[in-house]
Every structure is written in structure tokens, then in C-alpha cells.
Amino acid sequence: DDRLYLSRQLKNMKEENEPLVVHYKVDNVDVSEKIYYRDSDLLNKLQYYPLGLVLILFLFGTIIYLAFKANKIAEQNKLWAGMAKETAHQIGTPLSSLLGWVEILRLDNASEETVSEIEKDVSRLNTIADRFSKIGSIPKLTKHDIVKETKVAFDYIQSRSFKQINFDFKADDNPIYVDLNLQLYSWVIENLVKNAIDAMKGKGSLSISVSQVNSTATIVVTDSGKGISKRLYKKIFNPGYTTKRRGWGLGLSLTKRIIEDYHKGRIFVKRSEIGKGTTFQIELKTLS
């Protein structure tokens, strides 16, 4: 067995490396011998050690970076949620006072039309405060017809917008039911419509269509504004990004959060062309 083992080892050594020839003398006689050798298994494994070390360091670095990034995002979200709730709280006090003054005007026989319009806008402020209070919380979703609710939000903005804008609303004849938080969803529609109006500088065409394909409700908002470069399709949804001089860069960021985080849907730029306009698309799962 030992001879067989040695024979195999010698054969492997011959295949791996040329033998070393050693010359020396013994009693003034020249002697030549061949030394067969091979790299040890340990040395073969050690050559991969630096690579393994680099991979381990890279893995640890990646884990630390992702943990830091996740922590930073969590802190930002917590800060934003706190600011939103505090804003809602601060708005609530003067709103209560304004509602009281509306009642006083009504008792003083002020024009019912005037009081009604004031009441609508105060109610609108109350809705805005309610929206802010929901940021950072888990909103309650209930079954609603998205055709009807989109039309309500669309009509509100249309009634308070420039007359030079041509508004158009298209929808299926039948209701399309989805799980919605009305305050937050109407905020999304208003944000998209207001952005479209800004992009058109108060003049142009704006349309919204609502349809259903299989189990998906699709809301498409199209304007004839200045358009968006393709490289910005995703960037415009980043917090703080804005092309407006006085913008905060929060509108589309909140819109994306409301649709994707709270309603588990999708929102994206479907298409856009510089100087011709932009189309946003929202997709939500319908209820059976």
C-alpha cells in the first residue's frame, strides 16, 4: 500500500512540475539526483486568502453602509412625520376659531353665498390638517368608487383654476371599487393637477382618465406643459427635488409615498416630451 501511494504521489509530482536536478560529489565522484516536488495543499489554499479577506471586508462594509442608510432614512421619516403632525396641530387652533366666525356671520344675516364659500374653504383647511395628521401613521382604507372620488378632487381644483385651461375628465360608466383613504387620495390628485397647472403656466390642456384593466384601476393625468427630461423620471419623486423657485420638493415625494406605501399601488411618469407635456400614471388594485 505504501509503495502504491508513493507511486501515485510521484506520478502527480511529475505531472505538476519539472524535477530539480541536484549535482554534488561523493568521494570525488560526480553524482546527479532528481528531486520531485509539488505545492502543498496548505499553500494552494493560502493563495486565495487575500481574496477571501477582501470579500469579507467588502461584505462587512456593505452591511454597515446599508444599516447606516436605513437608520438615516428612518430618522428622516420620523422627523417628517413629527413635523406633519405638529403642523396639523398648529393649524387646528385657528381653524376652530374661523369656524366660530362663520357661524357669527351667518347669525348676522351675511350673504348665504359668501358664508357658504367661506365655509367650504375653512372645511378645506380642516381636510388639509387631517391629511397632515395621517402622515407617519397607518391610514385606514375603506371601499370607495375611485371614479367618483377622482372626479370630486378634479372638480374642486377645476373650479378654482385659471379659465384658460381646458379640463377634461374621462372614465368608465361603471364604478371601479378600490381600498382608499379619501383624504390622502384626493391629496394625490390635487398635487398632480396643481403641478400640471404650474407646468402649463396657467394655460393649456389637462385631462384625467380612469379605467380598469383586469384587476387594476388606472388613473392617467396628462398635461400640455413644459415636459420632463427622461433622466428625471425617477428623480422628481425624491424628497427635496424641485424645479420651482419657491418649491419645497415634497409634493411628488408625498404622492409617491401615499400611493406606494399606504395604498400598495404604483405611480410613475408614463411619458413626457420637452415642450409638449407629461403623463403620470397611477395603478391600484381593484376589489372583486
C-alpha positions in Angstrom: 0.0 0.0 0.0 2.8 2.4 0.9 4.6 1.7 -2.4 1.3 2.3 -4.3 0.7 5.5 -2.5 4.3 6.7 -3.1 4.0 5.7 -6.8 0.8 7.8 -7.2 2.4 10.8 -5.4 5.5 10.6 -7.6 3.3 10.5 -10.7 1.4 13.5 -9.6 4.6 15.4 -8.9 6.0 14.6 -12.4 2.8 15.9 -14.0 2.8 19.2 -11.9 6.5 20.3 -12.1 9.8 19.5 -13.7 12.2 17.8 -11.3 15.0 19.8 -9.8 18.4 18.3 -10.7 21.0 18.4 -8.0 24.7 17.9 -8.7 27.2 17.1 -5.9 30.2 14.9 -5.3 30.7 11.9 -3.1 34.3 10.7 -2.7 35.3 12.8 -5.7 32.6 11.1 -7.7 30.0 13.3 -9.5 26.5 12.4 -8.5 23.3 13.7 -10.0 19.9 13.3 -8.4 16.4 14.4 -9.3 14.1 15.9 -6.7 10.4 15.7 -7.5 8.1 18.1 -5.7 4.6 19.7 -5.6 2.9 22.6 -3.9 1.3 21.6 -0.6 -2.4 21.8 -0.2 -2.0 24.4 2.5 0.0 26.7 0.2 -2.6 26.2 -2.6 -5.3 27.3 -0.2 -3.4 30.3 1.2 -3.2 31.9 -2.3 -7.0 32.5 -2.0 -6.7 34.0 1.5 -6.2 37.7 0.3 -9.3 37.4 -2.0 -11.4 35.9 0.8 -10.2 38.6 3.2 -11.2 41.3 0.7 -14.6 39.7 0.2 -15.2 39.6 3.9 -14.2 43.2 4.4 -16.5 44.2 1.5 -19.4 42.3 3.0 -19.0 43.9 6.4 -18.6 47.3 4.7 -21.8 46.8 2.8 -23.8 45.7 5.9 -22.5 48.8 7.8 -23.4 51.1 4.9 -26.9 49.6 4.5 -27.6 49.8 8.2 -26.4 53.4 8.4 -28.6 54.3 5.3 -31.6 52.6 6.8 -31.2 54.3 10.1 -30.8 57.7 8.4 -34.0 57.2 6.3 -35.8 56.1 9.5 -34.7 59.3 11.3 -35.8 61.4 8.3 -39.2 59.7 8.1 -39.6 60.2 11.9 -38.7 63.8 11.7 -41.0 64.5 8.7 -43.9 62.6 10.4 -43.4 64.7 13.6 -43.3 68.0 11.6 -46.5 67.0 9.7 -48.4 66.1 12.9 -47.2 69.3 14.6 -48.4 71.3 11.6 -51.8 69.7 11.8 -52.0 70.5 15.5 -51.0 74.2 14.9 -53.5 74.6 12.1 -56.3 73.1 14.2 -56.5 76.0 16.7 -57.1 78.9 14.2 -59.5 76.6 12.3 -61.7 76.2 15.3 -61.8 80.0 15.6 -62.6 80.5 11.9 -65.5 78.1 12.1 -66.8 80.1 15.0 -66.6 83.3 13.0 -68.5 81.6 10.1 -71.4 80.9 12.5 -71.3 84.6 13.7 -71.5 85.8 10.1 -74.5 83.5 9.5 -76.3 84.8 12.6 -75.6 88.4 11.4 -77.5 87.7 8.2 -74.5 87.9 6.0 -74.9 86.7 2.4 -75.6 83.0 2.4 -73.5 82.5 -0.7 -70.5 84.3 0.9 -70.8 82.3 4.1 -71.1 79.1 2.1 -67.9 79.8 0.2 -66.0 80.7 3.3 -67.3 77.6 5.0 -66.1 75.5 2.0 -62.6 76.9 2.2 -62.4 76.5 6.0 -63.6 72.9 5.6 -60.9 72.5 3.1 -58.3 73.7 5.6 -59.6 71.2 8.0 -59.2 68.5 5.4 -55.6 69.6 4.9 -54.9 69.5 8.6 -56.4 66.0 8.7 -54.1 64.9 5.9 -51.0 66.1 7.7 -52.1 64.3 10.8 -52.2 61.0 8.9 -48.5 61.2 7.7 -46.4 58.7 9.6 -49.5 56.8 10.8 -51.1 53.8 9.2 -54.1 55.2 7.3 -57.5 53.5 7.4 -58.5 52.3 3.9 -62.2 51.7 3.0 -64.0 50.6 -0.1 -64.8 53.5 -2.5 -65.6 54.1 -6.1 -62.3 55.6 -7.5 -64.1 57.1 -10.5 -66.4 59.2 -8.2 -63.6 60.2 -5.8 -61.2 61.2 -8.6 -63.9 63.3 -10.2 -64.7 65.1 -6.9 -61.0 66.0 -6.4 -60.6 67.0 -10.0 -63.7 69.2 -10.0 -62.6 71.1 -6.8 -59.3 72.1 -8.4 -61.0 73.0 -11.7 -63.5 75.3 -10.0 -60.5 77.3 -8.5 -58.2 77.3 -11.5 -57.5 79.6 -14.5 -60.2 79.8 -17.1 -57.6 79.5 -19.9 -57.1 75.8 -19.0 -59.1 73.2 -20.9 -60.1 70.5 -18.4 -61.3 67.1 -19.5 -62.3 64.0 -17.4 -62.9 60.6 -18.9 -64.0 57.4 -17.1 -65.7 54.1 -17.4 -69.5 54.2 -17.0 -69.4 51.6 -14.2 -67.9 52.3 -10.8 -64.5 50.9 -10.0 -64.0 49.9 -6.4 -60.7 50.0 -4.6 -59.5 50.4 -1.0 -58.8 54.1 -0.4 -58.1 56.7 2.2 -60.2 59.6 0.8 -58.2 62.4 2.3 -54.9 61.1 1.2 -56.0 60.0 -2.3 -57.6 63.4 -3.0 -54.3 65.0 -2.0 -52.6 62.9 -4.7 -55.0 64.0 -7.4 -54.7 67.7 -6.3 -50.9 67.5 -6.2 -50.7 66.1 -9.8 -53.3 68.6 -11.1 -51.6 71.6 -9.4 -48.2 70.5 -10.7 -49.7 70.2 -14.2 -51.2 73.7 -14.0 -47.9 75.1 -12.8 -46.1 73.3 -15.7 -48.5 74.9 -18.2 -48.2 78.4 -16.6 -51.9 78.7 -16.3 -52.7 78.0 -19.9 -53.2 74.7 -21.8 -55.0 71.4 -21.7 -55.3 69.0 -18.7 -57.0 65.6 -18.7 -57.7 62.8 -16.3 -58.9 59.3 -17.3 -59.9 56.5 -15.0 -60.2 52.9 -16.4 -59.9 49.3 -15.3 -57.8 46.6 -17.0 -58.3 43.1 -15.4 -57.8 43.7 -11.6 -56.0 47.1 -11.9 -57.5 50.6 -11.7 -55.5 53.0 -13.8 -55.6 56.8 -13.4 -53.8 58.8 -16.1 -53.1 62.5 -15.7 -51.9 64.3 -18.8 -50.9 68.0 -19.3 -49.6 70.1 -22.2 -46.9 71.7 -20.1 -43.1 72.1 -20.5 -42.4 68.4 -20.1 -39.7 66.4 -18.2 -36.4 65.1 -19.3 -36.3 61.3 -19.3 -33.3 61.2 -16.9 -35.5 62.9 -14.3 -38.4 60.5 -14.5 -37.4 58.9 -11.1 -35.6 61.8 -9.6 -38.7 64.0 -9.4 -40.1 61.7 -6.8 -37.1 62.3 -4.5 -37.7 64.4 -1.3 -36.4 67.9 -1.8 -36.2 67.8 -5.6 -38.0 70.7 -7.3 -37.7 72.8 -10.4 -39.8 75.6 -8.9 -38.2 78.7 -7.4 -40.3 78.6 -4.3 -41.0 74.9 -4.2 -40.2 72.6 -1.3 -39.9 69.4 -3.4 -42.3 67.5 -1.2 -45.4 67.2 -3.4 -44.4 64.3 -5.6 -42.5 62.7 -2.8 -45.6 62.6 -0.7 -47.7 61.5 -3.6 -45.4 58.5 -4.2 -45.5 57.6 -0.5 -49.3 57.8 -0.4 -49.8 55.6 -3.4 -47.0 53.1 -3.0 -46.5 52.8 0.8 -50.1 53.4 2.0 -52.2 52.1 -0.9 -49.7 49.5 -2.2 -50.0 50.8 -5.8 -47.7 52.3 -8.3 -47.1 55.8 -9.7 -44.7 56.8 -12.4 -44.1 59.0 -15.4 -45.6 57.2 -18.3 -44.2 59.5 -20.9 -43.1 63.1 -21.4 -41.7 65.3 -24.1 -40.0 68.6 -23.6 -42.2 71.4 -24.7 -45.3 69.2 -25.3 -46.3 67.8 -21.9 -46.2 65.0 -19.4 -48.3 62.0 -18.5 -48.4 60.4 -15.0 -50.0 57.1 -14.3 -51.3 55.6 -11.1 -52.2 51.9 -10.7 -54.2 50.5 -7.8 -55.6 47.0 -7.2 -59.3 46.8 -7.6 -61.7 45.0 -5.2 -63.7 42.0 -6.5 
